[in-house]
Amino acid sequence: MPDILFVKPTLPRAGAMVLPLAEGFTLSGLAREADEATGGAIARGLEAAGFKGKKGQTCTLWAPGGHLSRVVAVGLGATPDERSAEAAGGATWPLVSAEPEAVVAAEGLNAALAAALAFGARLRSYRFDKYRTKEGAEDKPKLVRLAIASAEPEAARAAHAPLSAVADGVFLARDLVSEPPNVLFPEEMAERCRKLEKLGVEVEILGPKALKELGFGALLGVAQGSAREPRVVVMQWKGASQGGKNGGKGEGRAGPVAFIGKGVTFDTGGISIKPAGGMEDMKFDMAGAGAVIGAMAALAGRRAKVDAVGLVGLVENMPSGTAQRPGDVVKSLSGQTVEVINTDAEGRLVLADVLWYARERFKPRFMVDLATLTGAIIVALGHEHAGLFSNDDDLAQKLTAAGTAVGEALWRMPLGEAYDKALKSDIADMKNVGGRPGGSVTAAQFIQRFIDTREGPMPWAHLDIAGTAWATKDSATVPKGATAFGVRLLDRLVAGHYEG
């Protein structure tokens, strides 16, 4: 991962130079100096290539003259903003990563846009290569220094600092989701949460004995088939109350904001076992928990002025002689009983207990859960949007806007009594599945039964990220693999509405 520096504009004498250019551009500043130093080769090359500065457009000029090995132009679009600057930074990384050094001529951008461009480059630079023992040097990035030449280097550096903390949270989540399941199992994942203590997060780990004493019957039922024991991790960031405030800005409850993640570190489906083809992907059935952990790291890393709690339920769902059976009835922490029809509908059982625990212990102002919950949401929305289910219009709108702002798109799905009827059980309070029709909706209806109580409903949103947790191809700021979907979204939600 390269060092990202913010420097005063100086024409580089070696390596790569990056020119972020908007539509209708005229070469100026360092770009003009470089063009003059190369006898006009840059302007001629861009014209010959038909480079117009459109968003997402790139052009590489090789050895245009002088000492530069390459000049890379990246388009900012007609009206540059933070999203287009991030995308330009992301596009920059693969085009200059083979160079030891690169300078970005960003003096035409204000400090916020220069910081966003650097942020995009860092997000795209992510690699998970710890298990590649035979990778040659020629296959690895060589870039060690990315200098952002800015007219306001100090202001750009200050604007980049909180973004860097968010990037750390994104990388943490990507690391967790990328790990193989023989390495990252519930106990190990829980222990990795302790790293957040260095950021000031209070971390509490509940083991099997405590979970049994508390009554986490639904979660323990999922875990009972595995030799790996379950964990629930509670993370608290007290960024507002430590400063003498209570909860930051925003209307509603005075408690903390609460984020809850499904953490099934490997999901075979249990006795209702999945097909063998593609089962290796089930290592990322803990992506919701990974996103919550990453978001807590981001909030603490940038010293967010908010009280936030993050809870993750960590289990492994395996078939064995001790595994939960279809037809079993479990008693949840809420006291409600569940007839388990399908052991592959396990994530909702985990969330049921953790959500109830979060509600009862912390009395939060709202709760948002993230889970790779259903294949049905992929059928409905593909890999472009995560499904959003909520009992609160205001929270749903805020989440949707936050997702749009950071490029983590949500699409609101329905809830309703007609769907809820599909969960009726003949022998228990409810079944854990409602059949194939509307599978993602009935899953959300199941979870909602652990949100609404006699005390009344709590503002709640469920994000089904099954289609967005893993990318099969590169995009602007997300390389192929674990996306960390949800980290930036939750951080933006807090930054926009809940900090004092």
C-alpha positions in Angstrom: 0.0 0.0 0.0 1.6 3.3 -1.0 2.2 6.3 1.1 -0.2 9.1 0.2 1.3 12.6 0.6 0.0 16.0 0.0 2.6 18.3 -1.5 3.0 21.7 -3.1 2.9 21.6 -6.9 6.3 20.7 -8.4 6.9 19.2 -11.8 8.2 15.6 -11.4 11.4 14.6 -13.1 10.7 10.9 -13.1 8.0 8.2 -12.7 4.4 8.8 -13.6 2.3 11.9 -13.7 -1.5 11.9 -13.3 -3.7 14.6 -14.8 -7.3 14.7 -13.4 -9.2 16.7 -16.1 -12.8 17.8 -16.4 -14.8 18.1 -19.6 -13.8 21.1 -21.6 -10.4 21.2 -19.9 -7.5 23.4 -20.8 -4.1 22.3 -19.6 -2.8 24.5 -16.8 -0.5 24.5 -13.9 1.7 21.3 -13.7 -0.1 19.8 -16.7 0.8 22.8 -18.8 4.4 22.8 -17.5 4.7 19.1 -18.3 3.2 19.7 -21.8 5.7 22.5 -22.5 8.6 20.3 -21.2 7.6 17.6 -23.6 7.3 19.9 -26.6 3.5 19.7 -26.7 3.5 15.9 -26.7 0.9 15.7 -24.0 -1.7 17.9 -25.6 -1.1 16.2 -29.0 -1.4 12.8 -27.4 -4.7 13.5 -25.6 -6.2 15.0 -28.8 -5.1 12.0 -30.9 -6.6 9.6 -28.3 -9.9 11.5 -28.2 -9.7 12.2 -24.5 -12.5 14.6 -23.5 -12.4 14.4 -19.7 -15.6 12.4 -19.4 -16.2 10.6 -16.1 -14.5 7.2 -16.2 -12.4 8.0 -19.3 -8.7 7.4 -19.1 -5.7 7.8 -21.4 -2.1 6.7 -20.9 0.7 8.4 -22.8 3.9 6.4 -22.7 7.3 8.2 -22.4 5.9 11.5 -23.8 9.4 13.1 -23.6 11.6 14.4 -20.8 12.0 12.1 -17.9 8.5 11.0 -17.3 7.8 7.3 -18.0 4.1 7.8 -18.5 1.4 10.5 -18.2 -2.1 9.3 -17.3 -5.2 11.5 -17.8 -8.3 10.6 -15.9 -11.7 12.2 -16.5 -13.7 14.0 -13.8 -16.8 14.6 -15.9 -18.7 17.8 -16.6 -19.1 18.9 -13.0 -16.5 17.4 -10.7 -17.7 16.3 -7.3 -16.5 14.0 -4.5 -17.8 10.9 -6.2 -16.2 11.7 -9.5 -12.9 12.6 -7.8 -13.0 9.2 -5.9 -13.7 7.4 -9.1 -10.8 9.2 -10.8 -8.5 8.2 -7.9 -9.7 4.7 -8.2 -9.0 4.7 -12.0 -5.6 6.1 -11.3 -4.3 3.3 -9.1 -4.1 0.4 -11.6 -2.6 2.7 -14.3 0.3 3.9 -12.2 0.8 1.0 -9.7 3.8 -0.4 -11.7 5.7 2.8 -11.1 7.7 3.4 -7.9 6.4 7.0 -7.7 3.5 9.0 -9.1 2.5 12.7 -8.8 -1.1 13.8 -9.3 -1.5 17.3 -10.7 -4.5 18.2 -8.5 -3.8 21.9 -8.0 -6.9 22.7 -10.0 -9.1 20.9 -7.4 -10.2 22.3 -4.1 -9.0 20.5 -0.9 -12.1 18.4 -0.5 -11.8 17.0 -4.1 -8.1 16.4 -3.8 -8.7 14.5 -0.6 -11.5 12.5 -2.3 -9.2 11.6 -5.2 -6.6 10.3 -2.8 -9.3 8.3 -0.9 -10.4 6.7 -4.1 -6.9 5.7 -5.0 -6.4 4.1 -1.6 -9.6 2.2 -1.7 -8.7 0.7 -5.1 -5.2 -0.2 -3.9 -6.5 -3.0 -1.6 -5.0 -6.4 -2.1 -5.5 -9.6 -0.1 -2.3 -11.5 -0.9 -1.2 -12.9 2.5 -1.5 -16.5 1.2 0.3 -16.1 -2.1 3.7 -17.6 -1.5 4.9 -17.8 -5.1 3.8 -14.5 -6.5 6.7 -12.9 -8.4 7.8 -9.3 -7.9 6.6 -8.5 -11.3 3.1 -9.4 -10.3 3.0 -7.0 -7.3 2.4 -3.3 -7.3 5.6 -1.3 -7.1 4.1 2.1 -6.2 5.4 3.2 -2.8 4.6 7.0 -3.0 1.6 8.7 -4.4 2.0 12.5 -4.1 -1.1 14.7 -4.5 0.1 18.1 -5.7 -2.4 20.6 -4.3 -2.6 24.3 -4.1 -3.8 23.8 -0.5 -1.8 20.8 0.7 -2.4 21.4 4.4 -6.2 21.8 3.9 -6.3 18.7 1.6 -4.3 16.7 4.2 -6.8 17.7 6.9 -9.7 16.8 4.7 -8.2 13.4 4.0 -7.6 12.4 7.6 -11.1 11.3 8.4 -11.3 9.6 5.0 -8.1 7.7 5.8 -9.8 6.4 9.0 -12.8 5.2 7.0 -10.4 3.5 4.5 -8.9 1.7 7.5 -12.3 0.5 8.5 -13.1 -0.7 4.9 -9.8 -2.5 4.7 -10.4 -4.2 8.1 -13.8 -5.4 6.8 -12.4 -6.6 3.5 -9.6 -8.5 5.3 -12.1 -10.3 7.6 -14.4 -11.3 4.7 -11.5 -12.5 2.6 -10.0 -14.8 5.2 -10.6 -18.5 4.6 -13.0 -20.2 7.1 -10.3 -22.5 8.6 -8.5 -19.4 9.7 -11.4 -17.1 10.6 -13.9 -19.0 12.8 -16.1 -17.5 15.6 -13.4 -17.4 18.3 -10.8 -16.0 16.0 -13.1 -13.3 14.6 -14.1 -12.3 18.1 -10.4 -11.9 19.1 -9.7 -9.8 16.1 -12.3 -7.3 17.3 -10.1 -6.6 20.3 -7.8 -4.7 17.9 -10.4 -1.9 18.1 -9.5 -1.3 21.7 -6.4 0.6 20.5 -8.8 3.1 18.9 -10.7 3.5 22.2 -13.6 1.1 21.5 -14.8 -1.0 24.5 -14.9 -4.6 23.4 -16.8 -7.3 25.3 -16.9 -10.9 24.2 -19.7 -13.3 25.3 -18.8 -17.0 25.2 -21.0 -20.1 25.1 -21.5 -20.2 28.9 -22.6 -16.6 29.1 -24.8 -17.0 26.0 -26.5 -20.0 27.5 -27.1 -18.3 30.9 -28.5 -15.2 29.1 -30.9 -17.4 27.0 -29.5 -17.0 23.4 -31.4 -20.1 22.4 -31.9 -19.3 18.7 -28.3 -18.5 18.2 -27.0 -21.5 20.1 -29.2 -23.7 18.1 -27.5 -22.7 14.9 -24.0 -23.2 16.5 -24.6 -26.6 18.1 -23.6 -28.6 15.1 -20.1 -27.2 14.9 -16.9 -27.9 16.9 -16.3 -24.2 16.8 -18.0 -22.5 19.7 -20.1 -19.3 19.1 -19.4 -15.8 20.3 -21.3 -12.5 20.5 -19.1 -9.4 20.5 -20.3 -6.1 21.9 -18.3 -3.0 20.8 -19.0 0.4 22.3 -17.7 3.8 21.0 -18.6 6.6 23.4 -17.6 9.6 21.2 -20.4 11.8 22.3 -20.9 11.0 26.0 -17.2 11.2 26.7 -17.4 14.8 25.6 -20.3 15.6 27.9 -22.9 15.2 25.3 -25.6 12.6 24.9 -26.0 11.2 21.4 -25.1 14.0 19.1 -27.5 15.8 16.8 -30.6 14.3 15.3 -34.1 13.8 16.7 -35.4 10.8 18.5 -34.1 8.6 21.3 -31.3 9.6 23.5 -29.5 6.2 23.4 -26.7 5.2 21.2 -27.0 4.3 17.5 -26.8 0.5 17.1 -25.5 -1.6 14.3 -25.9 -5.4 14.3 -24.2 -7.9 12.0 -24.8 -11.5 11.0 -21.5 -13.4 11.4 -21.8 -16.9 10.1 -18.1 -17.6 9.5 -19.0 -20.6 7.3 -22.5 -21.7 6.3 -22.9 -25.3 5.0 -26.7 -25.0 5.4 -26.5 -27.4 8.3 -28.7 -30.5 7.9 -30.6 -28.7 5.1 -27.2 -28.8 3.4 -26.4 -26.5 0.4 -25.3 -27.9 -3.0 -21.5 -28.4 -3.2 -21.1 -26.1 -6.2 -20.1 -22.6 -5.0 -20.2 -23.5 -1.3 -16.8 -22.1 -0.9 -18.4 -18.7 -1.2 -20.1 -19.2 2.1 -16.9 -18.0 3.9 -18.4 -14.5 3.4 -21.6 -15.2 5.1 -20.1 -13.1 7.9 -19.9 -10.0 5.7 -22.6 -8.2 7.7 -20.6 -8.7 10.9 -17.4 -7.6 9.0 -19.2 -4.4 7.9 -20.2 -3.6 11.5 -16.7 -4.2 12.8 -15.3 -2.0 10.0 -17.8 0.7 10.7 -17.0 0.8 14.4 -13.3 1.1 13.5 -14.1 3.9 11.1 -16.1 5.9 13.7 -13.5 5.4 16.3 -10.6 6.1 13.9 -12.0 9.5 12.9 -13.1 10.2 16.5 -16.8 10.6 15.6 -18.8 12.6 18.0 -21.4 9.9 18.5 -22.3 7.1 20.9 -22.5 3.9 18.9 -22.7 0.2 19.7 -21.9 -2.6 17.3 -22.9 -6.2 18.1 -22.1 -9.2 16.0 -23.3 -12.8 16.4 -20.6 -15.2 15.4 -21.4 -18.9 14.6 -20.5 -21.7 12.2 -23.4 -23.6 10.7 -22.3 -27.2 10.2 -24.0 -30.6 9.8 -23.1 -33.2 12.5 -24.6 -35.6 15.0 -25.3 -32.7 17.3 -26.6 -30.3 14.6 -30.0 -28.7 14.8 -32.7 -30.6 12.9 -35.5 -29.5 10.7 -38.5 -29.7 13.0 -36.7 -28.6 16.1 -38.2 -25.8 18.2 -35.9 -23.3 19.9 -36.7 -20.7 22.5 -35.2 -17.3 21.6 -33.8 -14.7 24.0 -37.1 -12.8 23.6 -39.0 -15.8 24.9 -40.7 -16.4 21.6 -40.4 -19.9 20.2 -39.4 -20.8 16.6 -40.0 -24.0 14.7 -37.0 -24.6 12.5 -38.2 -25.7 9.2 -34.9 -25.1 7.3 -31.5 -25.1 9.0 -30.2 -23.0 6.1 -32.3 -20.1 7.2 -29.9 -19.7 10.1 -28.9 -16.0 9.9 -32.3 -14.7 11.0 -32.1 -16.9 14.1 -28.7 -15.4 15.0 -30.0 -11.8 14.4 -33.2 -12.5 16.4 -31.2 -13.0 19.6 -28.6 -10.3 19.0 -31.1 -7.7 18.0 -33.3 -8.4 21.1 -30.2 -8.2 23.3 -29.2 -4.9 21.8 -32.6 -3.5 22.2 -33.0 -4.6 25.8 -29.5 -3.7 27.0 -28.8 -0.5 25.2 -32.2 1.1 24.5 -30.8 2.5 21.3 -32.4 5.3 19.3 -32.5 3.0 16.3 -31.1 -0.3 15.1 -29.7 -1.2 11.7 -28.8 -4.8 10.9 -26.7 -6.0 8.0 -26.7 -9.6 6.8 -26.0 -11.8 3.8 -29.4 -13.2 4.5 -31.2 -14.5 1.4 -30.5 -15.6 -2.1 -33.9 -14.2 -2.9 -32.6 -10.7 -2.7 -30.1 -11.5 -5.5 -33.0 -12.8 -7.6 -34.9 -9.5 -7.0 -32.1 -6.9 -7.2 -29.0 -8.6 -8.6 -25.7 -7.3 -7.5 -26.4 -3.6 -8.0 -28.5 -2.8 -4.8 -28.8 -4.2 -1.3 -32.3 -4.7 -0.1 -33.6 -2.2 2.5 -36.4 -3.2 4.8 -37.6 -0.8 7.5 -40.4 0.1 9.9 -39.4 3.8 9.9 -39.7 6.0 6.8 -37.2 8.6 8.2 -34.5 6.1 8.9 -35.1 4.4 5.5 -34.7 7.8 3.7 -31.5 8.6 5.6 -30.0 5.3 4.8 -30.9 5.5 1.2 -29.4 9.0 0.9 -26.2 7.9 2.7 -25.9 4.9 0.3 -26.3 7.1 -2.7 -23.7 9.5 -1.4 -21.0 6.8 -1.1 -22.0 4.5 -3.9 -23.5 1.8 -1.8 -27.0 1.7 -3.3 -30.1 0.5 -1.4 -33.5 -0.3 -2.7 -36.5 -0.3 -0.3 -38.5 -3.5 -0.2 -42.0 -4.0 1.3 -43.1 -5.2 4.6 -46.7 -6.2 5.5 -49.1 -8.4 7.4 -49.8 -10.5 4.4 -46.2 -11.6 4.3 -46.1 -12.1 8.0 -48.8 -14.7 7.9 -46.5 -17.0 5.9 -44.5 -17.5 9.2 -47.4 -19.1 11.1 -46.4 -22.4 12.8 -48.7 -25.1 13.9 -46.7 -25.8 17.1 -44.7 -22.7 17.9 -44.9 -19.0 17.8 -43.5 -18.9 14.3 -41.6 -20.8 11.6 -38.2 -19.6 10.5 -39.1 -19.7 6.8 -42.2 -18.7 4.9 -41.7 -20.5 1.6 -40.1 -19.5 -1.7 -42.4 -16.6 -2.7 -41.1 -13.3 -1.4 -38.3 -15.1 0.5 -36.3 -11.9 1.3 -39.5 -10.2 2.6 -40.6 -13.0 4.8 -37.0 -13.2 6.2 -37.3 -9.5 7.1 -40.7 -10.1 8.6 -39.2 -12.8 10.8 -36.6 -10.4 12.1 -39.1 -7.6 12.7 -40.8 -9.9 15.3 -37.8 -9.3 17.5 -38.0 -5.5 17.1 -41.6 -4.7 17.9 -42.6 -5.3 21.5 -45.3 -4.3 23.9 -43.3 -1.1 24.5 -43.9 -0.3 20.9 -41.8 -0.5 17.7 -38.2 0.8 17.6 -36.9 2.5 14.5 -35.2 -0.4 12.6 -33.7 -1.2 9.2 -32.5 -4.5 7.8 -30.0 -4.4 5.0 -29.9 -7.7 3.0 -26.4 -7.5 1.4 -26.2 -11.0 0.0 -25.8 -9.6 -3.5 -23.3 -6.8 -2.7 -20.9 -8.3 -0.2 -18.6 -9.8 -2.8 -17.6 -8.5 -6.3 -16.7 -10.7 -9.2 -15.0 -7.9 -11.1 -13.2 -4.6 -10.4 -15.1 -1.3 -10.2 -13.9 2.2 -9.6 -12.9 2.0 -5.9 -13.7 -1.7 -5.2 -11.3 -4.4 -6.5 -12.6 -7.8 -7.2 -13.4 -9.7 -3.9 -14.7 -8.5 -0.6 -16.4 -5.1 -0.9 -16.9 -4.1 2.7 -20.4 -2.9 1.6 -22.0 -1.1 4.5 -18.9 0.4 6.2 -19.0 3.7 4.3 -22.8 3.8 4.3 -23.0 3.5 8.1 -20.2 6.1 8.6 -22.0 8.5 6.3 -25.3 8.0 8.0 -23.7 8.9 11.3 -21.7 11.8 9.9 -24.8 13.3 8.3 -27.3 13.0 11.1 -26.0 11.8 14.4 -22.9 13.7 15.4 -23.0 16.7 17.7 
